[in-house]
Amino acid sequence: MRVAWPIGVSMISFTLKGVVDMLMVGQIGTEALAAVGLGALLAWNLIAFPMGMFRGQRPLVSQYLGAGDRTSAFSYGVHAAYLALFFGVIYLVFSEWISTWVTEWAMEKDHSATTLQYGKDYLGIRLWWSIAPMLGMAVGEYLRSVGRPRVSMSADLLVHPVNIALNYVLIFGKLGFPEMGVKGAALGTGIAEVFGVVLVLYLGRTNKLLPVDALRFQWKRMKRVLGVGLTGGVQFSIETFSFTLITKLIGELGTMPLAVHNVCVSIIHMSMMPAVAVGDGGSVLIGQYMGEKRLDLVSKSLNSTLKILMPFMGLMSIVFFIWGDNLVAMYMKPDDPNFAEAVRLGKWVMVAAAVWQMGDALQIAYRFGLRAAGDHKWVMWTGILCAWVLSVPICWYVIRYWEGATLVHVWYAWTFEIFIGSLIFYLRWRNGGWKTKRMVEDEVEVTPLESNGGDLDKESGETFGLTD
């Protein structure tokens, strides 16, 4: 929990940026709400691959740190930051072309010209500023891997009020600024993210002396970051694309169901992000203990992750079941002609979301545990197969061929995939194949954490030898 709770706060804060955009833009109307929801999802798709790549440093950093090689651990974090800068520049240069092509593909003829233009505007501006969130992700991943999650948390908490203020001013034209609507939502979030990456770099500085050589670009280390990150990048991007494809199919049901779908996705992030944070916290410990070759503590860390996740997700299931319609109504404009129908539909979609919470808890725990232990290739292939053999075909069949199908039926189809996937990942962990996946090369002498400057199980104020 000491590792996970700051990660959870960071992830909730990150998610709230999108929630703020949707809550504010929802006051413009259903078309804007549908466009911004889909635009945010498309932006997430486009950064999914590099984000997965940045996460590739996690097992490298934590396992080398557990093995006592801090310099190599820091160097891998630096190389992930170089990778973030590369991807950010690519998206900056091609932002206009990418946003036009991707938005037209996603919306086609199923939506009005106004909704299509809103989507292009929002996505294009978000891509133009994407270098900041990608660099922030890379630096944040390193800081979490070395046991300093409170740095990213502090930056995220300071960014959030800035994002709200900028959105308010730019969307609605306050304090003498022009009323920019959807463009203002994207621009306000982009500027806030630049502020955020500056903060995380400033707050994450340390007085620990490390060799200057650790900052030097080394192709050998970049290849390892790419090699490990590639599995995460491929898995994350292909799984995210499968979700986007299903969202595109949902668009065939109409603008109102698409808007409700986007709202419900935004709501479940409020349970999923804390759960992912707990999985992240467990993965930090699992990677470190794998580096130390203490497999008994690896297993205990996974069990501790589950003991936190299961009660939390059970509680969120109750919240969604009882108050789902109230949560959906918060996003809607009360005088919108679709208000009552949208809230009614959203209520039953949130019941479906309540059903899948426990399966999602199991998937998160075992996915993160297997990847941190070094079993990242198996996790990649299994995640891709679950998405494309189960989730996409089932949802496609429901939308295209199930007579009288609604958005609720699609969400229940997802529930089936969630529980099947959780069983598959559980069986993989139980068979113990991960025990042979340690990633540390050029072995160094393993030093226990107590003599390495700090232990996460002690109230020493230090983690992994680095002061937070």
MARLUMVEX-15909 format. One record per residue (C-alpha): residue number from 0; x, y, z. Coordinates in steps of 0.2 Angstrom, whole numbers. Layout:
BEGIN
<atom paba="NUM" xx="X" yy="Y" zz="Z"/>
...
//
This chain:
BEGIN
<atom paba="0" xx="0" yy="0" zz="0"/>
<atom paba="1" xx="14" yy="12" zz="4"/>
<atom paba="2" xx="20" yy="10" zz="-14"/>
<atom paba="3" xx="3" yy="9" zz="-22"/>
<atom paba="4" xx="-7" yy="23" zz="-14"/>
<atom paba="5" xx="3" yy="37" zz="-22"/>
<atom paba="6" xx="2" yy="28" zz="-39"/>
<atom paba="7" xx="-17" yy="27" zz="-36"/>
<atom paba="8" xx="-18" yy="46" zz="-33"/>
<atom paba="9" xx="-8" yy="50" zz="-48"/>
<atom paba="10" xx="-19" yy="38" zz="-59"/>
<atom paba="11" xx="-35" yy="45" zz="-53"/>
<atom paba="12" xx="-28" yy="63" zz="-56"/>
<atom paba="13" xx="-23" yy="58" zz="-73"/>
<atom paba="14" xx="-40" yy="51" zz="-77"/>
<atom paba="15" xx="-49" yy="66" zz="-69"/>
<atom paba="16" xx="-41" yy="77" zz="-83"/>
<atom paba="17" xx="-52" yy="67" zz="-96"/>
<atom paba="18" xx="-67" yy="67" zz="-84"/>
<atom paba="19" xx="-65" yy="86" zz="-82"/>
<atom paba="20" xx="-64" yy="88" zz="-101"/>
<atom paba="21" xx="-80" yy="78" zz="-103"/>
<atom paba="22" xx="-90" yy="86" zz="-89"/>
<atom paba="23" xx="-86" yy="103" zz="-96"/>
<atom paba="24" xx="-89" yy="99" zz="-114"/>
<atom paba="25" xx="-105" yy="90" zz="-110"/>
<atom paba="26" xx="-112" yy="107" zz="-106"/>
<atom paba="27" xx="-110" yy="111" zz="-125"/>
<atom paba="28" xx="-121" yy="96" zz="-130"/>
<atom paba="29" xx="-122" yy="77" zz="-134"/>
<atom paba="30" xx="-112" yy="80" zz="-151"/>
<atom paba="31" xx="-97" yy="88" zz="-142"/>
<atom paba="32" xx="-98" yy="75" zz="-128"/>
<atom paba="33" xx="-98" yy="60" zz="-141"/>
<atom paba="34" xx="-83" yy="68" zz="-151"/>
<atom paba="35" xx="-72" yy="72" zz="-136"/>
<atom paba="36" xx="-75" yy="55" zz="-128"/>
<atom paba="37" xx="-70" yy="47" zz="-145"/>
<atom paba="38" xx="-56" yy="59" zz="-148"/>
<atom paba="39" xx="-49" yy="56" zz="-130"/>
<atom paba="40" xx="-50" yy="37" zz="-134"/>
<atom paba="41" xx="-41" yy="39" zz="-151"/>
<atom paba="42" xx="-27" yy="49" zz="-143"/>
<atom paba="43" xx="-25" yy="35" zz="-130"/>
<atom paba="44" xx="-24" yy="23" zz="-144"/>
<atom paba="45" xx="-10" yy="33" zz="-152"/>
<atom paba="46" xx="0" yy="34" zz="-137"/>
<atom paba="47" xx="-3" yy="16" zz="-132"/>
<atom paba="48" xx="12" yy="9" zz="-141"/>
<atom paba="49" xx="25" yy="21" zz="-134"/>
<atom paba="50" xx="17" yy="21" zz="-117"/>
<atom paba="51" xx="19" yy="2" zz="-117"/>
<atom paba="52" xx="37" yy="4" zz="-123"/>
<atom paba="53" xx="40" yy="16" zz="-108"/>
<atom paba="54" xx="33" yy="3" zz="-96"/>
<atom paba="55" xx="46" yy="-9" zz="-103"/>
<atom paba="56" xx="59" yy="-1" zz="-92"/>
<atom paba="57" xx="49" yy="-6" zz="-76"/>
<atom paba="58" xx="56" yy="-24" zz="-74"/>
<atom paba="59" xx="73" yy="-19" zz="-80"/>
<atom paba="60" xx="75" yy="-5" zz="-67"/>
<atom paba="61" xx="67" yy="-14" zz="-53"/>
<atom paba="62" xx="76" yy="-30" zz="-56"/>
<atom paba="63" xx="93" yy="-22" zz="-58"/>
<atom paba="64" xx="90" yy="-11" zz="-43"/>
<atom paba="65" xx="86" yy="-27" zz="-33"/>
<atom paba="66" xx="102" yy="-35" zz="-39"/>
<atom paba="67" xx="112" yy="-20" zz="-32"/>
<atom paba="68" xx="116" yy="-11" zz="-49"/>
<atom paba="69" xx="109" yy="6" zz="-47"/>
<atom paba="70" xx="119" yy="14" zz="-61"/>
<atom paba="71" xx="112" yy="2" zz="-74"/>
<atom paba="72" xx="94" yy="5" zz="-67"/>
<atom paba="73" xx="96" yy="23" zz="-69"/>
<atom paba="74" xx="103" yy="22" zz="-86"/>
<atom paba="75" xx="88" yy="11" zz="-92"/>
<atom paba="76" xx="76" yy="25" zz="-86"/>
<atom paba="77" xx="86" yy="38" zz="-95"/>
<atom paba="78" xx="85" yy="28" zz="-111"/>
<atom paba="79" xx="66" yy="27" zz="-109"/>
<atom paba="80" xx="65" yy="46" zz="-108"/>
<atom paba="81" xx="75" yy="47" zz="-124"/>
<atom paba="82" xx="62" yy="36" zz="-132"/>
<atom paba="83" xx="48" yy="47" zz="-126"/>
<atom paba="84" xx="56" yy="62" zz="-134"/>
<atom paba="85" xx="57" yy="53" zz="-150"/>
<atom paba="86" xx="39" yy="48" zz="-151"/>
<atom paba="87" xx="34" yy="65" zz="-145"/>
<atom paba="88" xx="43" yy="74" zz="-160"/>
<atom paba="89" xx="35" yy="61" zz="-172"/>
<atom paba="90" xx="17" yy="65" zz="-166"/>
<atom paba="91" xx="21" yy="84" zz="-166"/>
<atom paba="92" xx="26" yy="84" zz="-184"/>
<atom paba="93" xx="12" yy="73" zz="-191"/>
<atom paba="94" xx="-2" yy="79" zz="-179"/>
<atom paba="95" xx="-13" yy="87" zz="-192"/>
<atom paba="96" xx="-12" yy="72" zz="-204"/>
<atom paba="97" xx="-14" yy="59" zz="-191"/>
<atom paba="98" xx="-29" yy="67" zz="-183"/>
<atom paba="99" xx="-39" yy="70" zz="-199"/>
<atom paba="100" xx="-36" yy="52" zz="-205"/>
<atom paba="101" xx="-39" yy="43" zz="-189"/>
<atom paba="102" xx="-55" yy="53" zz="-184"/>
<atom paba="103" xx="-63" yy="51" zz="-202"/>
<atom paba="104" xx="-59" yy="32" zz="-200"/>
<atom paba="105" xx="-67" yy="31" zz="-183"/>
<atom paba="106" xx="-83" yy="41" zz="-187"/>
<atom paba="107" xx="-86" yy="39" zz="-205"/>
<atom paba="108" xx="-104" yy="42" zz="-210"/>
<atom paba="109" xx="-111" yy="37" zz="-193"/>
<atom paba="110" xx="-111" yy="55" zz="-186"/>
<atom paba="111" xx="-114" yy="73" zz="-191"/>
<atom paba="112" xx="-102" yy="84" zz="-199"/>
<atom paba="113" xx="-101" yy="94" zz="-183"/>
<atom paba="114" xx="-97" yy="79" zz="-172"/>
<atom paba="115" xx="-83" yy="74" zz="-185"/>
<atom paba="116" xx="-75" yy="92" zz="-184"/>
<atom paba="117" xx="-76" yy="92" zz="-165"/>
<atom paba="118" xx="-67" yy="75" zz="-165"/>
<atom paba="119" xx="-53" yy="81" zz="-177"/>
<atom paba="120" xx="-50" yy="97" zz="-167"/>
<atom paba="121" xx="-49" yy="89" zz="-151"/>
<atom paba="122" xx="-37" yy="75" zz="-157"/>
<atom paba="123" xx="-26" yy="86" zz="-167"/>
<atom paba="124" xx="-22" yy="98" zz="-152"/>
<atom paba="125" xx="-20" yy="84" zz="-140"/>
<atom paba="126" xx="-7" yy="76" zz="-152"/>
<atom paba="127" xx="2" yy="93" zz="-154"/>
<atom paba="128" xx="5" yy="93" zz="-136"/>
<atom paba="129" xx="9" yy="74" zz="-134"/>
<atom paba="130" xx="28" yy="76" zz="-131"/>
<atom paba="131" xx="24" yy="82" zz="-113"/>
<atom paba="132" xx="13" yy="68" zz="-107"/>
<atom paba="133" xx="24" yy="55" zz="-115"/>
<atom paba="134" xx="40" yy="62" zz="-107"/>
<atom paba="135" xx="30" yy="63" zz="-90"/>
<atom paba="136" xx="25" yy="45" zz="-92"/>
<atom paba="137" xx="43" yy="39" zz="-95"/>
<atom paba="138" xx="50" yy="49" zz="-80"/>
<atom paba="139" xx="35" yy="43" zz="-69"/>
<atom paba="140" xx="38" yy="25" zz="-73"/>
<atom paba="141" xx="56" yy="26" zz="-68"/>
<atom paba="142" xx="52" yy="35" zz="-52"/>
<atom paba="143" xx="39" yy="22" zz="-48"/>
<atom paba="144" xx="51" yy="8" zz="-52"/>
<atom paba="145" xx="64" yy="15" zz="-39"/>
<atom paba="146" xx="51" yy="17" zz="-26"/>
<atom paba="147" xx="48" yy="36" zz="-27"/>
<atom paba="148" xx="29" yy="36" zz="-33"/>
<atom paba="149" xx="25" yy="52" zz="-22"/>
<atom paba="150" xx="35" yy="63" zz="-34"/>
<atom paba="151" xx="23" yy="59" zz="-48"/>
<atom paba="152" xx="9" yy="60" zz="-37"/>
<atom paba="153" xx="13" yy="78" zz="-31"/>
<atom paba="154" xx="16" yy="84" zz="-48"/>
<atom paba="155" xx="-1" yy="77" zz="-54"/>
<atom paba="156" xx="-10" yy="84" zz="-39"/>
<atom paba="157" xx="-3" yy="102" zz="-43"/>
<atom paba="158" xx="-7" yy="100" zz="-61"/>
<atom paba="159" xx="-25" yy="96" zz="-59"/>
<atom paba="160" xx="-32" yy="113" zz="-53"/>
<atom paba="161" xx="-22" yy="121" zz="-67"/>
<atom paba="162" xx="-31" yy="109" zz="-80"/>
<atom paba="163" xx="-48" yy="114" zz="-72"/>
<atom paba="164" xx="-44" yy="133" zz="-73"/>
<atom paba="165" xx="-37" yy="132" zz="-90"/>
<atom paba="166" xx="-52" yy="122" zz="-97"/>
<atom paba="167" xx="-64" yy="134" zz="-89"/>
<atom paba="168" xx="-56" yy="149" zz="-96"/>
<atom paba="169" xx="-53" yy="142" zz="-114"/>
<atom paba="170" xx="-69" yy="132" zz="-116"/>
<atom paba="171" xx="-81" yy="145" zz="-111"/>
<atom paba="172" xx="-71" yy="161" zz="-115"/>
<atom paba="173" xx="-68" yy="168" zz="-98"/>
<atom paba="174" xx="-56" yy="182" zz="-92"/>
<atom paba="175" xx="-56" yy="190" zz="-109"/>
<atom paba="176" xx="-51" yy="174" zz="-119"/>
<atom paba="177" xx="-61" yy="169" zz="-134"/>
<atom paba="178" xx="-74" yy="155" zz="-132"/>
<atom paba="179" xx="-65" yy="140" zz="-139"/>
<atom paba="180" xx="-77" yy="125" zz="-135"/>
<atom paba="181" xx="-69" yy="108" zz="-139"/>
<atom paba="182" xx="-53" yy="116" zz="-144"/>
<atom paba="183" xx="-51" yy="125" zz="-128"/>
<atom paba="184" xx="-53" yy="108" zz="-119"/>
<atom paba="185" xx="-39" yy="100" zz="-128"/>
<atom paba="186" xx="-28" yy="116" zz="-127"/>
<atom paba="187" xx="-31" yy="118" zz="-108"/>
<atom paba="188" xx="-26" yy="100" zz="-105"/>
<atom paba="189" xx="-11" yy="101" zz="-116"/>
<atom paba="190" xx="-4" yy="116" zz="-107"/>
<atom paba="191" xx="-7" yy="108" zz="-90"/>
<atom paba="192" xx="3" yy="93" zz="-96"/>
<atom paba="193" xx="18" yy="104" zz="-100"/>
<atom paba="194" xx="17" yy="111" zz="-83"/>
<atom paba="195" xx="16" yy="94" zz="-76"/>
<atom paba="196" xx="32" yy="87" zz="-84"/>
<atom paba="197" xx="42" yy="102" zz="-79"/>
<atom paba="198" xx="36" yy="99" zz="-61"/>
<atom paba="199" xx="40" yy="80" zz="-61"/>
<atom paba="200" xx="57" yy="84" zz="-67"/>
<atom paba="201" xx="60" yy="97" zz="-54"/>
<atom paba="202" xx="53" yy="87" zz="-40"/>
<atom paba="203" xx="61" yy="71" zz="-45"/>
<atom paba="204" xx="79" yy="78" zz="-45"/>
<atom paba="205" xx="91" yy="70" zz="-32"/>
<atom paba="206" xx="107" yy="74" zz="-24"/>
<atom paba="207" xx="113" yy="56" zz="-26"/>
<atom paba="208" xx="129" yy="56" zz="-37"/>
<atom paba="209" xx="128" yy="45" zz="-52"/>
<atom paba="210" xx="141" yy="43" zz="-65"/>
<atom paba="211" xx="139" yy="55" zz="-80"/>
<atom paba="212" xx="141" yy="40" zz="-91"/>
<atom paba="213" xx="124" yy="34" zz="-86"/>
<atom paba="214" xx="117" yy="48" zz="-96"/>
<atom paba="215" xx="126" yy="43" zz="-112"/>
<atom paba="216" xx="116" yy="35" zz="-125"/>
<atom paba="217" xx="121" yy="17" zz="-127"/>
<atom paba="218" xx="113" yy="7" zz="-141"/>
<atom paba="219" xx="115" yy="-9" zz="-131"/>
<atom paba="220" xx="104" yy="-3" zz="-117"/>
<atom paba="221" xx="91" yy="5" zz="-129"/>
<atom paba="222" xx="90" yy="-12" zz="-138"/>
<atom paba="223" xx="85" yy="-20" zz="-121"/>
<atom paba="224" xx="72" yy="-6" zz="-117"/>
<atom paba="225" xx="65" yy="-9" zz="-135"/>
<atom paba="226" xx="66" yy="-27" zz="-133"/>
<atom paba="227" xx="57" yy="-28" zz="-116"/>
<atom paba="228" xx="46" yy="-13" zz="-121"/>
<atom paba="229" xx="41" yy="-20" zz="-138"/>
<atom paba="230" xx="30" yy="-33" zz="-130"/>
<atom paba="231" xx="21" yy="-21" zz="-119"/>
<atom paba="232" xx="19" yy="-8" zz="-133"/>
<atom paba="233" xx="12" yy="-21" zz="-145"/>
<atom paba="234" xx="1" yy="-29" zz="-132"/>
<atom paba="235" xx="-6" yy="-12" zz="-126"/>
<atom paba="236" xx="-8" yy="-4" zz="-143"/>
<atom paba="237" xx="-17" yy="-20" zz="-150"/>
<atom paba="238" xx="-28" yy="-22" zz="-135"/>
<atom paba="239" xx="-32" yy="-3" zz="-135"/>
<atom paba="240" xx="-36" yy="-4" zz="-154"/>
<atom paba="241" xx="-48" yy="-18" zz="-151"/>
<atom paba="242" xx="-57" yy="-8" zz="-138"/>
<atom paba="243" xx="-57" yy="7" zz="-151"/>
<atom paba="244" xx="-64" yy="-5" zz="-164"/>
<atom paba="245" xx="-78" yy="-10" zz="-153"/>
<atom paba="246" xx="-81" yy="8" zz="-149"/>
<atom paba="247" xx="-82" yy="12" zz="-168"/>
<atom paba="248" xx="-95" yy="-2" zz="-169"/>
<atom paba="249" xx="-105" yy="5" zz="-155"/>
<atom paba="250" xx="-106" yy="21" zz="-165"/>
<atom paba="251" xx="-117" yy="12" zz="-177"/>
<atom paba="252" xx="-130" yy="11" zz="-163"/>
<atom paba="253" xx="-131" yy="30" zz="-164"/>
<atom paba="254" xx="-123" yy="46" zz="-157"/>
<atom paba="255" xx="-133" yy="44" zz="-140"/>
<atom paba="256" xx="-127" yy="26" zz="-136"/>
<atom paba="257" xx="-109" yy="32" zz="-141"/>
<atom paba="258" xx="-110" yy="46" zz="-129"/>
<atom paba="259" xx="-117" yy="35" zz="-115"/>
<atom paba="260" xx="-103" yy="22" zz="-119"/>
<atom paba="261" xx="-90" yy="36" zz="-117"/>
<atom paba="262" xx="-97" yy="42" zz="-101"/>
<atom paba="263" xx="-97" yy="24" zz="-93"/>
<atom paba="264" xx="-79" yy="21" zz="-99"/>
<atom paba="265" xx="-75" yy="37" zz="-90"/>
<atom paba="266" xx="-84" yy="32" zz="-74"/>
<atom paba="267" xx="-76" yy="14" zz="-73"/>
<atom paba="268" xx="-59" yy="22" zz="-74"/>
<atom paba="269" xx="-62" yy="28" zz="-56"/>
<atom paba="270" xx="-62" yy="10" zz="-51"/>
<atom paba="271" xx="-49" yy="3" zz="-63"/>
<atom paba="272" xx="-36" yy="17" zz="-60"/>
<atom paba="273" xx="-34" yy="13" zz="-42"/>
<atom paba="274" xx="-34" yy="-5" zz="-45"/>
<atom paba="275" xx="-20" yy="-3" zz="-58"/>
<atom paba="276" xx="-10" yy="7" zz="-45"/>
<atom paba="277" xx="-11" yy="-7" zz="-33"/>
<atom paba="278" xx="-5" yy="-19" zz="-47"/>
<atom paba="279" xx="9" yy="-7" zz="-51"/>
<atom paba="280" xx="14" yy="-6" zz="-33"/>
<atom paba="281" xx="15" yy="-25" zz="-32"/>
<atom paba="282" xx="25" yy="-26" zz="-48"/>
<atom paba="283" xx="38" yy="-14" zz="-41"/>
<atom paba="284" xx="40" yy="-26" zz="-26"/>
<atom paba="285" xx="39" yy="-42" zz="-38"/>
<atom paba="286" xx="53" yy="-35" zz="-49"/>
<atom paba="287" xx="64" yy="-30" zz="-35"/>
<atom paba="288" xx="63" yy="-47" zz="-27"/>
<atom paba="289" xx="65" yy="-56" zz="-43"/>
<atom paba="290" xx="82" yy="-46" zz="-44"/>
<atom paba="291" xx="86" yy="-52" zz="-27"/>
<atom paba="292" xx="81" yy="-70" zz="-31"/>
<atom paba="293" xx="69" yy="-71" zz="-17"/>
<atom paba="294" xx="55" yy="-80" zz="-25"/>
<atom paba="295" xx="45" yy="-83" zz="-8"/>
<atom paba="296" xx="43" yy="-64" zz="-7"/>
<atom paba="297" xx="38" yy="-63" zz="-25"/>
<atom paba="298" xx="23" yy="-74" zz="-21"/>
<atom paba="299" xx="19" yy="-65" zz="-5"/>
<atom paba="300" xx="19" yy="-48" zz="-15"/>
<atom paba="301" xx="6" yy="-55" zz="-27"/>
<atom paba="302" xx="-5" yy="-62" zz="-13"/>
<atom paba="303" xx="-4" yy="-45" zz="-4"/>
<atom paba="304" xx="-9" yy="-37" zz="-21"/>
<atom paba="305" xx="-25" yy="-48" zz="-22"/>
<atom paba="306" xx="-29" yy="-45" zz="-3"/>
<atom paba="307" xx="-30" yy="-26" zz="-7"/>
<atom paba="308" xx="-39" yy="-27" zz="-24"/>
<atom paba="309" xx="-53" yy="-39" zz="-21"/>
<atom paba="310" xx="-62" yy="-29" zz="-7"/>
<atom paba="311" xx="-59" yy="-13" zz="-16"/>
<atom paba="312" xx="-66" yy="-19" zz="-33"/>
<atom paba="313" xx="-81" yy="-27" zz="-23"/>
<atom paba="314" xx="-85" yy="-11" zz="-15"/>
<atom paba="315" xx="-84" yy="-2" zz="-32"/>
<atom paba="316" xx="-96" yy="-15" zz="-39"/>
<atom paba="317" xx="-109" yy="-10" zz="-26"/>
<atom paba="318" xx="-107" yy="8" zz="-30"/>
<atom paba="319" xx="-110" yy="6" zz="-48"/>
<atom paba="320" xx="-125" yy="-6" zz="-45"/>
<atom paba="321" xx="-133" yy="6" zz="-33"/>
<atom paba="322" xx="-128" yy="24" zz="-40"/>
<atom paba="323" xx="-124" yy="20" zz="-58"/>
<atom paba="324" xx="-138" yy="31" zz="-65"/>
<atom paba="325" xx="-133" yy="46" zz="-54"/>
<atom paba="326" xx="-115" yy="45" zz="-60"/>
<atom paba="327" xx="-120" yy="45" zz="-78"/>
<atom paba="328" xx="-132" yy="60" zz="-75"/>
<atom paba="329" xx="-118" yy="70" zz="-69"/>
<atom paba="330" xx="-111" yy="70" zz="-87"/>
<atom paba="331" xx="-127" yy="75" zz="-96"/>
<atom paba="332" xx="-135" yy="92" zz="-99"/>
<atom paba="333" xx="-152" yy="91" zz="-90"/>
<atom paba="334" xx="-161" yy="100" zz="-104"/>
<atom paba="335" xx="-154" yy="89" zz="-118"/>
<atom paba="336" xx="-168" yy="80" zz="-127"/>
<atom paba="337" xx="-159" yy="64" zz="-125"/>
<atom paba="338" xx="-156" yy="66" zz="-106"/>
<atom paba="339" xx="-169" yy="54" zz="-99"/>
<atom paba="340" xx="-166" yy="40" zz="-111"/>
<atom paba="341" xx="-147" yy="42" zz="-110"/>
<atom paba="342" xx="-148" yy="40" zz="-90"/>
<atom paba="343" xx="-159" yy="25" zz="-92"/>
<atom paba="344" xx="-147" yy="17" zz="-104"/>
<atom paba="345" xx="-132" yy="21" zz="-93"/>
<atom paba="346" xx="-140" yy="14" zz="-78"/>
<atom paba="347" xx="-140" yy="-4" zz="-85"/>
<atom paba="348" xx="-123" yy="-2" zz="-93"/>
<atom paba="349" xx="-116" yy="2" zz="-76"/>
<atom paba="350" xx="-125" yy="-14" zz="-69"/>
<atom paba="351" xx="-114" yy="-23" zz="-82"/>
<atom paba="352" xx="-99" yy="-14" zz="-76"/>
<atom paba="353" xx="-103" yy="-19" zz="-58"/>
<atom paba="354" xx="-103" yy="-37" zz="-63"/>
<atom paba="355" xx="-86" yy="-37" zz="-71"/>
<atom paba="356" xx="-76" yy="-29" zz="-57"/>
<atom paba="357" xx="-70" yy="-44" zz="-48"/>
<atom paba="358" xx="-64" yy="-52" zz="-64"/>
<atom paba="359" xx="-54" yy="-36" zz="-68"/>
<atom paba="360" xx="-46" yy="-37" zz="-51"/>
<atom paba="361" xx="-39" yy="-54" zz="-55"/>
<atom paba="362" xx="-33" yy="-49" zz="-72"/>
<atom paba="363" xx="-24" yy="-34" zz="-66"/>
<atom paba="364" xx="-15" yy="-43" zz="-52"/>
<atom paba="365" xx="-9" yy="-58" zz="-62"/>
<atom paba="366" xx="-5" yy="-48" zz="-78"/>
<atom paba="367" xx="6" yy="-35" zz="-68"/>
<atom paba="368" xx="14" yy="-49" zz="-58"/>
<atom paba="369" xx="19" yy="-60" zz="-73"/>
<atom paba="370" xx="26" yy="-45" zz="-82"/>
<atom paba="371" xx="36" yy="-39" zz="-68"/>
<atom paba="372" xx="43" yy="-56" zz="-65"/>
<atom paba="373" xx="50" yy="-56" zz="-83"/>
<atom paba="374" xx="36" yy="-66" zz="-91"/>
<atom paba="375" xx="32" yy="-52" zz="-103"/>
<atom paba="376" xx="31" yy="-61" zz="-119"/>
<atom paba="377" xx="18" yy="-74" zz="-113"/>
<atom paba="378" xx="8" yy="-59" zz="-106"/>
<atom paba="379" xx="8" yy="-50" zz="-123"/>
<atom paba="380" xx="2" yy="-65" zz="-133"/>
<atom paba="381" xx="-11" yy="-70" zz="-121"/>
<atom paba="382" xx="-18" yy="-52" zz="-119"/>
<atom paba="383" xx="-19" yy="-50" zz="-138"/>
<atom paba="384" xx="-28" yy="-67" zz="-140"/>
<atom paba="385" xx="-40" yy="-63" zz="-127"/>
<atom paba="386" xx="-44" yy="-46" zz="-135"/>
<atom paba="387" xx="-45" yy="-53" zz="-153"/>
<atom paba="388" xx="-51" yy="-70" zz="-151"/>
<atom paba="389" xx="-64" yy="-67" zz="-138"/>
<atom paba="390" xx="-69" yy="-49" zz="-135"/>
<atom paba="391" xx="-69" yy="-41" zz="-153"/>
<atom paba="392" xx="-78" yy="-56" zz="-161"/>
<atom paba="393" xx="-91" yy="-57" zz="-148"/>
<atom paba="394" xx="-95" yy="-39" zz="-147"/>
<atom paba="395" xx="-95" yy="-38" zz="-167"/>
<atom paba="396" xx="-108" yy="-52" zz="-167"/>
<atom paba="397" xx="-119" yy="-44" zz="-154"/>
<atom paba="398" xx="-119" yy="-27" zz="-163"/>
<atom paba="399" xx="-121" yy="-33" zz="-181"/>
<atom paba="400" xx="-132" yy="-49" zz="-179"/>
<atom paba="401" xx="-141" yy="-49" zz="-162"/>
<atom paba="402" xx="-158" yy="-43" zz="-166"/>
<atom paba="403" xx="-163" yy="-29" zz="-155"/>
<atom paba="404" xx="-145" yy="-27" zz="-147"/>
<atom paba="405" xx="-142" yy="-12" zz="-137"/>
<atom paba="406" xx="-126" yy="-5" zz="-128"/>
<atom paba="407" xx="-130" yy="-15" zz="-113"/>
<atom paba="408" xx="-128" yy="-32" zz="-122"/>
<atom paba="409" xx="-111" yy="-26" zz="-128"/>
<atom paba="410" xx="-105" yy="-23" zz="-111"/>
<atom paba="411" xx="-111" yy="-40" zz="-105"/>
<atom paba="412" xx="-102" yy="-48" zz="-119"/>
<atom paba="413" xx="-86" yy="-39" zz="-112"/>
<atom paba="414" xx="-89" yy="-47" zz="-95"/>
<atom paba="415" xx="-88" yy="-64" zz="-102"/>
<atom paba="416" xx="-70" yy="-60" zz="-109"/>
<atom paba="417" xx="-65" yy="-52" zz="-93"/>
<atom paba="418" xx="-68" yy="-68" zz="-83"/>
<atom paba="419" xx="-61" yy="-80" zz="-95"/>
<atom paba="420" xx="-45" yy="-70" zz="-96"/>
<atom paba="421" xx="-43" yy="-69" zz="-77"/>
<atom paba="422" xx="-44" yy="-88" zz="-77"/>
<atom paba="423" xx="-30" yy="-90" zz="-90"/>
<atom paba="424" xx="-18" yy="-78" zz="-81"/>
<atom paba="425" xx="-21" yy="-86" zz="-64"/>
<atom paba="426" xx="-17" yy="-103" zz="-71"/>
<atom paba="427" xx="-1" yy="-96" zz="-79"/>
<atom paba="428" xx="5" yy="-89" zz="-62"/>
<atom paba="429" xx="0" yy="-105" zz="-53"/>
<atom paba="430" xx="11" yy="-116" zz="-64"/>
<atom paba="431" xx="26" yy="-106" zz="-60"/>
<atom paba="432" xx="34" yy="-103" zz="-77"/>
<atom paba="433" xx="38" yy="-86" zz="-72"/>
<atom paba="434" xx="51" yy="-92" zz="-59"/>
<atom paba="435" xx="64" yy="-94" zz="-73"/>
<atom paba="436" xx="61" yy="-77" zz="-81"/>
<atom paba="437" xx="74" yy="-66" zz="-71"/>
<atom paba="438" xx="81" yy="-53" zz="-83"/>
<atom paba="439" xx="97" yy="-47" zz="-74"/>
<atom paba="440" xx="113" yy="-49" zz="-85"/>
<atom paba="441" xx="131" yy="-48" zz="-81"/>
<atom paba="442" xx="127" yy="-53" zz="-63"/>
<atom paba="443" xx="132" yy="-42" zz="-49"/>
<atom paba="444" xx="132" yy="-47" zz="-31"/>
<atom paba="445" xx="115" yy="-46" zz="-23"/>
<atom paba="446" xx="114" yy="-35" zz="-8"/>
<atom paba="447" xx="99" yy="-36" zz="4"/>
<atom paba="448" xx="89" yy="-20" zz="4"/>
<atom paba="449" xx="93" yy="-17" zz="23"/>
<atom paba="450" xx="111" yy="-14" zz="18"/>
<atom paba="451" xx="107" yy="-5" zz="1"/>
<atom paba="452" xx="100" yy="11" zz="9"/>
<atom paba="453" xx="82" yy="7" zz="14"/>
<atom paba="454" xx="68" yy="-6" zz="14"/>
<atom paba="455" xx="50" yy="-3" zz="9"/>
<atom paba="456" xx="44" yy="-13" zz="24"/>
<atom paba="457" xx="52" yy="0" zz="36"/>
<atom paba="458" xx="48" yy="18" zz="40"/>
<atom paba="459" xx="65" yy="24" zz="36"/>
<atom paba="460" xx="60" yy="38" zz="24"/>
<atom paba="461" xx="70" yy="29" zz="10"/>
<atom paba="462" xx="65" yy="17" zz="-3"/>
<atom paba="463" xx="78" yy="7" zz="-13"/>
<atom paba="464" xx="91" yy="18" zz="-6"/>
<atom paba="465" xx="84" yy="34" zz="-14"/>
<atom paba="466" xx="76" yy="47" zz="-4"/>
<atom paba="467" xx="59" yy="52" zz="-9"/>
//
